[in-house]
């Protein structure tokens, strides 16, 4: 095989491998999720429950999330990214207690680890900052 053809073939194979790794399909996260939402406040950690009803279409996540099955807010800007390092899910939830007043936007950054979505939730509202840890898994 001529050297030029061999070099071109090597470039094509490397490009195909890189493209394949970059486009690793995301696992389907559609379904009901439940777990813990722990916020560290002035009086120490406060543990709440978190529920999420997710619908995944490609790399987009929609649905709702909140502290109970009956108290849910829409997921906004939901994205799923899967690389060789794993699957990451990011989304925002606008917490509105009494519409039409606005509440805090809670930003979630979660990673899929052993069937759990684990990570952080952060918000700032009324001059106060909230940092929470999240650990949810599919409801069975």
C-alpha angles and dihedrals in degrees: 000000000000115000093242092054091046091051092048091049091051091051091050092049093049091047091050091050093049092047091048093051092047092051099050105156115249117239113250108261095181112135146058119316130189135180148103132329110188120188122188108218137168091281094047133265118345115198121207133167124253127204126188131185105196133188116190123200110177106306095342125097121198132166134082140298134189148125096287140014088257097045107060136149127200119268111238130194091007115180135174120200124183122191134155086277091060142263122316125191123196129179144143130233122197104214107214116175099176114017133249091032115090124239132187123307107232114207116207125201111182137168126206106241122170092333094314128106103223132175144079141319118200134184141164121202134157092359093305126113124213125199119181138171120228130203116171133160136186115285112241 
